[in-house]
Amino acid sequence: MHRKPDRKLIGNRLKLLRTKYLKLSQEKLAEILGVKRNTLSNWERGENEMNYEAMHILYTKFGVNINWLLTGEGSMFVKSPQEKETPTNQAGIDRELAQMLSMLSPEQQQVLGDIFKTFLKKGGLMQSSSSSEKPKENAKGLVDSHGENVVG
């Protein structure tokens, strides 16, 4: 049977986290969590149940292990609070992009680099209104605006 976490114990862990490890005032942590100071105070005293949005912020901003916060089990942090934040899924995107780039020949990598440079110089796709500037795809692969094969 699943037991509901004890609000008082969660509050004690939240206060411990705030004072000893994050070294933040109630005012500052409440501001970060997007709540009033008295709301945070009520959570710390176990008078009210903490909301999921606040838990999510503790996880994403400080790397707090939510399982620890709710149950006291496991380590307090899933990552160090000093670690630089990585935007959601950024690491996965970077790995995937690096893997795709590694499959290209040096010549293809150079052409792709030139395309990116041109793209950035022109301000991205939103700036490009002429369809003749956009790369097209043919049976051989991607071709540039002059009809030359880029990849393939």
PyMOL commands that set and color helices and strands:
alter all, ss='L'
color gray80, all
select helices_A, chain A and resi 7-21+26-33+37-44+52-62+66-71+90-102+106-121+131-133
alter helices_A, ss='H'
color red, helices_A
select strands_A, chain A and resi 136-138+141-143+149-151
alter strands_A, ss='S'
color yellow, strands_A
deselect
rebuild
show_as cartoon
